[in-house]
Amino acid sequence: MFTRTLGHSGIEVSAMGLGCWAIGGPFNHEGRPAGWSQVDDNESIRALHRALDLGVNFYDTANVYGCGHSEEVLGKAFAGKRDKVVIATKFGNTWPAGTRDAGPAPSLTPAEIRKQLEDSLRRLNTDYIDLYQFHLWGFPASEAVPVRETLEALVKEGKIRGYGWSTDLLESVKVFAEGPHCIAVQQQLNVIEGHPEGDSDGILALCEAKNLASLNRAPLAMGILTGKFSPNTTFPNDDVRSKVQWFGGFQDGKPNPEWLKRLEALRDVLTSGGRSLAQGALAWLWARSPKTIPIPGFKTVQQAEENARAMDFGPLTPEQMRQIDTILGRQVAV
């Protein structure tokens, strides 16, 4: 099996995890759609089981995905299988009971963090979390030490095995990286670009220097890198892509034509050796660094299978990586 390790934790995982945002179904965040439209829970569970059969043992979710629904689906899917999977979830957001209208917690006190953890443990049907991630992207780094110390305490109590921050801000990552049990960072990274407001290369270099895992969100650019979209593709009103403002791959609810042109230019390299476009995009991430662990999303069994089978091919070659950098007109990744 093609595996990687969650930083210096010793926790071995499949080289690719599955991101479980989409299977949470529709919800709003601060008044805007933040889910991926309607979802079939039975299909989600079948997809999770199929992925596990194909060697995927790592699953990334968050308390806010579907306002608890994604965690509940994972809890049902892996009942009786907890020892076979590594689960990452996130904290920082809350919502009024009985709603799917979320926003950041008003105050992230140690008590609030512990409450969010206990709620996630209940929904996930488990008594520990393998990787617990701070989900507030822009939380001030200058105020993050108490959050980090609360997480250190939770490790000592056996509630979590390690922690990280889902952010694209290098200074924030540096604060958490000082903690002995910080084992990962979740950063936006794909073959087209990293997060435009972050420091993707700097964060990746820090992961390599500090032996942290780099979990890669949007590894398929929210679906663009699968090749299934055209410039005129639209999305339902309850799909985050219909209103997304923070992701350059979409403009006014449609795929960014420039991104589609770049994908077409990369097609021959990414589909080498019989890969699909999506599998090629994942292969680029594995070749980018030994610390990367992409976490593509899914809503169907077929999507989970295609993602999982990318591991059969492994990373792109150094020559293919150079070809991609040349096509995109950027310096060679080192």
Sine and cosine of phi, psi and omega as CSV:
sin_phi,cos_phi,sin_psi,cos_psi,sin_omega,cos_omega
0.00,0.00,0.54,-0.84,0.05,-1.00
-1.00,0.06,0.94,-0.35,-0.09,-1.00
-0.79,-0.61,0.30,-0.96,0.16,-0.99
-0.65,-0.76,0.14,-0.99,-0.06,-1.00
-0.90,-0.43,0.62,-0.79,0.06,-1.00
-0.96,0.26,0.99,0.11,0.02,-1.00
0.86,0.52,-0.68,-0.74,-0.04,-1.00
-1.00,-0.07,0.30,0.95,-0.06,-1.00
-0.98,0.21,-0.38,0.93,-0.12,-0.99
0.99,0.14,-0.01,1.00,0.01,-1.00
-0.99,0.16,0.93,-0.37,-0.01,-1.00
-1.00,0.05,0.73,-0.68,0.00,-1.00
-0.74,-0.67,0.30,-0.96,0.16,-0.99
-0.86,0.52,0.54,-0.84,-0.07,-1.00
-0.90,0.44,-0.27,0.96,0.10,-1.00
-0.79,-0.61,0.71,-0.71,0.16,-0.99
-0.97,-0.24,0.08,-1.00,0.13,-0.99
-0.93,-0.36,0.76,-0.65,0.08,-1.00
-1.00,0.10,0.75,-0.66,-0.16,-0.99
-0.94,-0.35,0.46,0.89,0.08,-1.00
-0.91,0.42,-0.79,0.61,-0.13,-0.99
-0.88,0.48,-0.58,0.81,-0.07,-1.00
-0.97,0.23,-0.02,1.00,0.12,-0.99
-0.97,0.26,-0.31,0.95,-0.01,-1.00
0.99,0.16,-0.13,-0.99,-0.10,-1.00
-0.93,0.37,0.59,-0.81,0.20,-0.98
-0.27,-0.96,0.25,-0.97,0.04,-1.00
-0.92,-0.38,0.50,-0.87,0.11,-0.99
-0.77,-0.64,0.89,-0.45,-0.06,-1.00
0.79,0.62,0.66,0.75,0.11,-0.99
1.00,0.08,0.00,1.00,-0.02,-1.00
-0.89,-0.46,0.53,-0.85,0.04,-1.00
-0.87,0.49,0.73,-0.68,-0.07,-1.00
-0.75,-0.66,0.05,1.00,0.05,-1.00
-0.97,-0.23,-0.21,-0.98,-0.08,-1.00
-0.86,-0.51,0.68,0.73,0.05,-1.00
0.93,0.36,-0.25,-0.97,-0.14,-0.99
-0.93,0.36,0.46,-0.89,-0.07,-1.00
-0.60,-0.80,0.48,-0.88,0.03,-1.00
-0.96,-0.27,0.94,-0.34,-0.07,-1.00
-0.87,0.49,-0.60,0.80,0.00,-1.00
-0.90,0.43,-0.65,0.76,0.06,-1.00
-0.91,0.42,-0.64,0.77,0.02,-1.00
-0.87,0.50,-0.70,0.72,-0.02,-1.00
-0.92,0.38,-0.65,0.76,0.06,-1.00
-0.88,0.48,-0.64,0.77,0.00,-1.00
-0.91,0.41,-0.65,0.76,0.03,-1.00
-0.89,0.45,-0.68,0.73,0.02,-1.00
-0.91,0.42,-0.65,0.76,0.00,-1.00
-0.91,0.42,-0.67,0.74,0.03,-1.00
-0.88,0.48,-0.67,0.74,0.03,-1.00
-0.89,0.46,-0.65,0.76,0.05,-1.00
-0.86,0.50,-0.54,0.84,-0.04,-1.00
-1.00,0.01,0.10,0.99,0.12,-0.99
0.97,-0.24,0.03,1.00,0.05,-1.00
-0.99,0.13,0.88,-0.47,0.00,-1.00
-0.89,-0.45,0.12,0.99,-0.10,-0.99
-0.87,-0.50,0.78,-0.62,-0.09,-1.00
-0.71,-0.71,0.78,-0.62,-0.06,-1.00
-0.92,-0.40,0.81,-0.58,0.03,-1.00
-0.68,-0.74,-0.25,-0.97,0.05,-1.00
-0.38,-0.92,0.45,-0.89,0.02,-1.00
-0.86,0.50,-0.52,0.85,-0.12,-0.99
-0.99,0.13,-0.26,0.97,-0.04,-1.00
-0.91,0.41,0.94,-0.35,-0.09,-1.00
0.94,0.35,0.29,0.96,-0.05,-1.00
0.78,0.62,0.84,0.54,0.05,-1.00
0.99,-0.14,-0.28,0.96,-0.14,-0.99
-0.93,0.37,-0.66,0.75,0.01,-1.00
-0.86,0.51,-0.71,0.71,0.03,-1.00
-0.87,0.49,-0.65,0.76,0.01,-1.00
-0.89,0.46,-0.64,0.77,0.03,-1.00
-0.89,0.45,-0.70,0.72,0.05,-1.00
-0.89,0.46,-0.65,0.76,0.02,-1.00
-0.86,0.51,-0.64,0.77,0.04,-1.00
-0.95,0.32,-0.69,0.72,-0.09,-1.00
-0.89,0.45,-0.60,0.80,-0.12,-0.99
-0.96,-0.29,0.31,0.95,0.12,-0.99
-0.87,0.50,0.81,-0.59,-0.05,-1.00
0.99,0.15,-0.02,1.00,-0.02,-1.00
-0.82,-0.57,0.24,0.97,-0.14,-0.99
-0.85,0.53,-0.56,0.83,-0.04,-1.00
-0.96,0.28,-0.14,0.99,-0.03,-1.00
-0.99,-0.14,-0.12,0.99,-0.10,-1.00
-0.79,-0.62,0.43,-0.90,0.10,-0.99
-0.92,-0.39,0.84,-0.54,-0.13,-0.99
-0.91,-0.41,0.78,-0.63,0.13,-0.99
-0.91,-0.41,0.71,-0.70,0.14,-0.99
-0.68,-0.73,0.00,-1.00,-0.12,-0.99
-0.70,-0.72,0.32,-0.95,-0.01,-1.00
-0.67,-0.74,0.24,-0.97,0.06,-1.00
0.75,-0.66,-0.40,0.92,-0.01,-1.00
-0.94,-0.33,0.49,-0.87,0.05,-1.00
-0.69,-0.72,0.15,-0.99,0.03,-1.00
-0.41,-0.91,0.49,-0.87,0.06,-1.00
-0.89,0.46,0.65,-0.76,-0.02,-1.00
-0.82,0.58,0.69,-0.72,0.05,-1.00
0.99,0.12,0.06,1.00,0.01,-1.00
-0.88,-0.47,0.14,-0.99,0.18,-0.98
-0.82,-0.57,0.71,0.71,-0.01,-1.00
-0.85,-0.52,0.99,-0.14,-0.16,-0.99
-0.98,-0.22,0.29,-0.96,0.12,-0.99
-0.27,-0.96,0.15,-0.99,0.01,-1.00
-0.87,0.49,0.55,-0.84,0.07,-1.00
-0.87,0.50,0.65,-0.76,-0.04,-1.00
-0.89,0.45,-0.50,0.87,0.00,-1.00
-0.48,-0.88,0.87,-0.49,-0.04,-1.00
-1.00,-0.04,0.92,0.40,0.09,-1.00
-0.96,0.27,0.30,-0.95,0.11,-0.99
-0.80,0.60,-0.61,0.79,0.00,-1.00
-0.91,0.41,-0.64,0.77,0.02,-1.00
-0.92,0.40,-0.67,0.74,0.03,-1.00
-0.88,0.48,-0.69,0.73,0.01,-1.00
-0.90,0.43,-0.63,0.78,0.03,-1.00
-0.89,0.45,-0.70,0.71,0.01,-1.00
-0.89,0.46,-0.62,0.79,0.03,-1.00
-0.90,0.44,-0.73,0.68,-0.02,-1.00
-0.88,0.48,-0.63,0.78,0.04,-1.00
-0.90,0.43,-0.65,0.76,0.02,-1.00
-0.92,0.40,-0.66,0.75,0.03,-1.00
-0.86,0.51,-0.67,0.74,0.00,-1.00
-0.90,0.43,-0.73,0.68,-0.03,-1.00
-0.91,0.42,-0.60,0.80,-0.03,-1.00
-0.99,0.14,-0.09,1.00,0.03,-1.00
0.85,0.52,0.74,0.67,-0.02,-1.00
-0.58,-0.81,0.21,-0.98,0.03,-1.00
-0.92,-0.39,0.14,0.99,0.10,-0.99
-0.41,-0.91,0.41,-0.91,0.08,-1.00
-0.91,-0.42,0.72,-0.69,-0.01,-1.00
-0.95,0.30,-0.68,0.73,0.00,-1.00
-0.67,-0.74,0.89,-0.46,-0.02,-1.00
-0.94,-0.33,0.86,-0.51,-0.17,-0.99
-0.89,-0.45,0.70,-0.72,0.09,-1.00
-0.96,0.28,0.79,-0.61,-0.20,-0.98
-0.97,-0.25,-0.04,1.00,-0.02,-1.00
-1.00,0.02,0.99,-0.13,-0.14,-0.99
-0.79,0.62,-0.74,0.67,-0.12,-0.99
-0.97,-0.24,0.30,0.95,0.04,-1.00
-0.83,0.55,0.70,-0.71,-0.08,-1.00
-0.85,0.52,0.81,-0.59,0.03,-1.00
-0.86,0.52,-0.53,0.85,-0.03,-1.00
-0.92,0.38,-0.27,0.96,-0.02,-1.00
-0.94,-0.34,0.15,0.99,-0.18,-0.98
-1.00,0.03,-0.24,0.97,-0.05,-1.00
-0.86,0.50,-0.70,0.71,0.04,-1.00
-0.87,0.50,-0.57,0.82,0.07,-1.00
-0.90,0.44,-0.73,0.68,0.02,-1.00
-0.86,0.51,-0.68,0.73,-0.04,-1.00
-0.93,0.37,-0.55,0.84,0.09,-1.00
-0.90,0.44,-0.66,0.75,0.03,-1.00
-0.91,0.41,-0.63,0.78,0.07,-1.00
-0.86,0.51,-0.65,0.76,0.03,-1.00
-0.90,0.44,-0.63,0.78,0.01,-1.00
-0.92,0.39,-0.54,0.84,0.10,-1.00
-0.90,0.44,-0.73,0.69,-0.02,-1.00
-0.88,0.48,-0.51,0.86,0.00,-1.00
-0.99,0.12,-0.08,1.00,0.02,-1.00
0.99,0.16,0.18,0.98,0.00,-1.00
-0.98,0.21,-0.56,0.83,0.04,-1.00
-0.72,-0.70,0.41,-0.91,-0.01,-1.00
-0.99,-0.11,-0.41,0.91,0.03,-1.00
-0.16,-0.99,0.12,-0.99,-0.06,-1.00
-0.58,-0.82,0.16,-0.99,0.03,-1.00
-0.28,-0.96,-0.10,-1.00,-0.01,-1.00
-0.75,-0.66,0.73,-0.68,0.11,-0.99
-1.00,-0.04,1.00,-0.09,-0.06,-1.00
-0.38,-0.93,0.35,-0.94,0.05,-1.00
-0.90,-0.43,0.38,0.93,-0.02,-1.00
-0.95,-0.31,0.92,-0.40,-0.11,-0.99
-0.85,0.53,-0.66,0.75,-0.02,-1.00
-0.89,0.45,-0.56,0.83,0.05,-1.00
-0.92,0.39,-0.70,0.71,0.01,-1.00
-0.87,0.49,-0.64,0.77,-0.01,-1.00
-0.86,0.50,-0.62,0.78,0.00,-1.00
-0.89,0.45,-0.75,0.67,-0.01,-1.00
-0.93,0.37,-0.58,0.81,-0.07,-1.00
-0.89,0.45,-0.30,0.95,0.05,-1.00
-0.96,0.28,-0.26,0.97,0.01,-1.00
-0.98,0.18,0.70,-0.72,-0.06,-1.00
-0.86,0.52,-0.47,0.88,-0.07,-1.00
-0.94,-0.34,0.30,0.95,0.20,-0.98
-0.97,0.25,0.85,-0.53,-0.11,-0.99
-0.84,-0.55,-0.10,0.99,-0.09,-1.00
-0.36,-0.93,0.35,-0.94,0.23,-0.97
-0.74,-0.67,0.60,-0.80,0.09,-1.00
-0.96,-0.29,0.88,-0.47,-0.07,-1.00
-0.79,-0.61,0.49,-0.87,0.07,-1.00
-0.97,0.25,0.85,-0.52,-0.04,-1.00
-0.39,-0.92,0.76,-0.65,0.11,-0.99
-0.41,-0.91,0.07,-1.00,-0.11,-0.99
-0.90,0.43,-0.42,0.91,0.01,-1.00
-0.98,0.19,-0.75,0.66,0.00,-1.00
-0.18,-0.98,0.24,-0.97,0.19,-0.98
-1.00,-0.02,-0.28,-0.96,0.00,-1.00
-0.97,0.24,0.81,-0.59,-0.10,-1.00
-0.91,0.42,-0.38,0.92,-0.01,-1.00
-0.98,-0.18,0.10,1.00,-0.01,-1.00
-0.93,-0.38,-0.39,-0.92,-0.01,-1.00
-0.67,-0.75,0.96,0.29,-0.14,-0.99
-0.85,0.53,-0.74,0.67,-0.03,-1.00
-0.91,0.41,-0.64,0.77,0.01,-1.00
-0.91,0.42,-0.65,0.76,0.04,-1.00
-0.91,0.41,-0.67,0.74,0.00,-1.00
-0.90,0.44,-0.64,0.77,0.05,-1.00
-0.90,0.44,-0.62,0.79,0.04,-1.00
-0.91,0.41,-0.63,0.78,0.05,-1.00
-0.86,0.51,-0.66,0.75,0.00,-1.00
-0.93,0.36,-0.62,0.79,-0.02,-1.00
-0.95,0.31,-0.60,0.80,-0.09,-1.00
-0.98,-0.17,0.02,1.00,-0.04,-1.00
0.85,0.53,0.83,0.56,0.10,-1.00
-0.93,-0.37,0.51,-0.86,0.11,-0.99
-0.98,0.21,0.62,-0.79,0.12,-0.99
-0.96,-0.27,0.98,-0.20,0.08,-1.00
-0.99,0.12,0.77,-0.63,-0.15,-0.99
-0.96,-0.27,0.97,-0.25,0.11,-0.99
-0.99,0.11,0.38,-0.92,-0.11,-0.99
0.80,0.60,0.66,0.75,0.00,-1.00
-0.92,0.40,-0.40,0.92,0.06,-1.00
-0.94,-0.33,0.34,0.94,0.05,-1.00
0.81,0.59,0.74,0.68,0.03,-1.00
0.82,0.57,0.58,0.82,0.08,-1.00
0.97,-0.23,-0.29,0.96,-0.05,-1.00
-0.87,0.50,-0.64,0.77,-0.10,-0.99
-0.98,0.22,0.02,1.00,0.13,-0.99
-0.99,0.16,-0.30,0.95,-0.01,-1.00
0.99,0.13,0.18,0.98,-0.09,-1.00
-1.00,-0.07,-0.02,1.00,-0.04,-1.00
-0.96,-0.27,0.45,-0.89,0.15,-0.99
-0.88,-0.47,0.15,-0.99,0.03,-1.00
-0.87,0.50,-0.34,0.94,-0.05,-1.00
-0.98,-0.19,0.07,1.00,0.02,-1.00
-0.89,0.46,0.73,-0.69,0.07,-1.00
-0.85,-0.53,0.19,-0.98,-0.09,-1.00
-0.74,-0.67,0.44,-0.90,0.04,-1.00
-0.86,0.50,0.38,-0.93,-0.03,-1.00
-0.90,0.44,-0.39,0.92,0.01,-1.00
-1.00,-0.08,0.23,0.97,0.06,-1.00
-0.98,-0.19,0.77,-0.64,-0.05,-1.00
-0.82,0.58,-0.52,0.86,-0.06,-1.00
-0.94,0.35,-0.28,0.96,0.02,-1.00
-0.96,0.27,-0.36,0.93,-0.07,-1.00
-0.75,-0.66,0.05,1.00,-0.14,-0.99
-0.88,0.48,0.71,-0.70,0.00,-1.00
-0.91,-0.42,-0.35,0.94,-0.13,-0.99
-1.00,-0.06,0.00,1.00,-0.04,-1.00
-0.86,-0.50,0.86,-0.51,-0.11,-0.99
-0.93,0.36,-0.21,0.98,-0.02,-1.00
-0.96,0.29,-0.20,0.98,-0.01,-1.00
-0.77,-0.64,0.61,-0.79,0.05,-1.00
-0.70,-0.71,0.84,-0.55,0.02,-1.00
0.81,0.58,0.63,0.77,0.08,-1.00
0.98,0.18,0.14,0.99,0.01,-1.00
-0.78,-0.62,0.40,-0.92,0.05,-1.00
-0.85,0.52,0.63,-0.77,0.04,-1.00
-0.92,0.39,0.88,-0.47,-0.04,-1.00
-0.84,0.55,-0.55,0.83,0.00,-1.00
-0.91,0.42,-0.62,0.79,0.05,-1.00
-0.91,0.41,-0.62,0.78,0.02,-1.00
-0.91,0.42,-0.60,0.80,0.05,-1.00
-0.91,0.41,-0.68,0.74,0.03,-1.00
-0.89,0.45,-0.65,0.76,0.02,-1.00
-0.88,0.47,-0.69,0.72,0.00,-1.00
-0.88,0.47,-0.60,0.80,0.03,-1.00
-0.92,0.39,-0.44,0.90,-0.02,-1.00
-1.00,-0.04,-0.11,0.99,-0.18,-0.98
-0.79,0.62,-0.76,0.65,-0.09,-1.00
-0.89,0.46,-0.63,0.78,0.00,-1.00
-0.94,0.33,-0.72,0.69,-0.07,-1.00
-0.92,0.40,-0.52,0.86,-0.04,-1.00
-1.00,-0.07,0.23,0.97,0.01,-1.00
-0.88,0.47,0.52,-0.85,0.08,-1.00
0.94,0.34,0.26,0.97,0.03,-1.00
1.00,-0.04,0.12,0.99,0.04,-1.00
-0.95,0.32,0.43,-0.90,0.26,-0.97
-0.99,0.15,0.19,-0.98,0.05,-1.00
-0.85,0.53,-0.71,0.71,-0.01,-1.00
-0.88,0.48,-0.68,0.73,0.01,-1.00
-0.90,0.43,-0.58,0.82,0.06,-1.00
-0.92,0.39,-0.62,0.78,0.03,-1.00
-0.90,0.43,-0.63,0.78,0.06,-1.00
-0.93,0.37,-0.61,0.79,0.01,-1.00
-0.89,0.45,-0.56,0.83,0.06,-1.00
-0.88,0.48,-0.67,0.74,-0.02,-1.00
-0.90,0.44,-0.66,0.75,0.02,-1.00
-0.90,0.43,-0.57,0.82,0.00,-1.00
-0.97,0.23,-0.36,0.93,-0.05,-1.00
-0.92,0.38,-0.58,0.81,-0.02,-1.00
-0.28,-0.96,0.52,-0.85,0.09,-1.00
-0.95,0.32,-0.12,0.99,-0.03,-1.00
-1.00,-0.10,-0.19,0.98,-0.10,-0.99
-0.97,0.25,0.63,-0.78,0.11,-0.99
-0.67,-0.74,0.99,-0.10,0.00,-1.00
-0.93,0.38,0.54,-0.84,-0.01,-1.00
-0.76,-0.65,0.94,0.34,0.00,-1.00
-0.90,0.43,0.53,-0.85,0.04,-1.00
-0.99,0.10,0.04,-1.00,-0.03,-1.00
-0.24,-0.97,0.38,-0.93,0.15,-0.99
-0.71,-0.71,-0.16,0.99,-0.07,-1.00
-0.73,-0.69,0.29,-0.96,0.08,-1.00
-0.86,0.50,-0.68,0.73,-0.03,-1.00
-0.87,0.49,-0.67,0.74,0.01,-1.00
-0.91,0.41,-0.67,0.75,0.03,-1.00
-0.89,0.46,-0.66,0.75,0.02,-1.00
-0.89,0.45,-0.74,0.67,-0.02,-1.00
-0.87,0.50,-0.69,0.72,0.03,-1.00
-0.89,0.47,-0.74,0.67,-0.06,-1.00
-0.89,0.46,-0.61,0.79,-0.05,-1.00
-0.95,0.30,-0.17,0.99,0.13,-0.99
-0.87,0.49,-0.48,0.88,-0.01,-1.00
-0.92,0.39,-0.38,0.92,0.03,-1.00
-0.91,0.41,-0.47,0.88,-0.05,-1.00
-1.00,-0.02,-0.52,0.85,-0.03,-1.00
0.97,0.24,-0.24,-0.97,-0.09,-1.00
-0.96,0.27,0.33,-0.94,0.18,-0.98
-0.92,0.39,0.31,-0.95,0.03,-1.00
-0.99,0.13,0.32,-0.95,0.09,-1.00
-0.83,0.56,-0.61,0.79,0.02,-1.00
-0.91,0.42,-0.66,0.75,0.05,-1.00
-0.90,0.43,-0.60,0.80,0.06,-1.00
-0.89,0.45,-0.64,0.76,0.04,-1.00
-0.91,0.41,-0.63,0.77,0.03,-1.00
-0.87,0.49,-0.67,0.74,-0.01,-1.00
-0.91,0.42,-0.70,0.72,0.03,-1.00
-0.88,0.48,-0.62,0.78,0.03,-1.00
-0.91,0.41,-0.71,0.71,-0.01,-1.00
-0.88,0.48,-0.65,0.76,-0.05,-1.00
-1.00,0.07,-0.06,1.00,0.07,-1.00
0.93,0.37,0.61,0.79,0.01,-1.00
-0.81,-0.59,0.23,-0.97,0.00,-1.00
-0.92,0.39,0.47,-0.88,0.00,-1.00
-0.91,0.42,0.75,-0.66,0.05,-1.00
-0.91,0.41,0.67,-0.74,0.01,-1.00
-0.82,-0.57,0.00,0.00,0.00,0.00
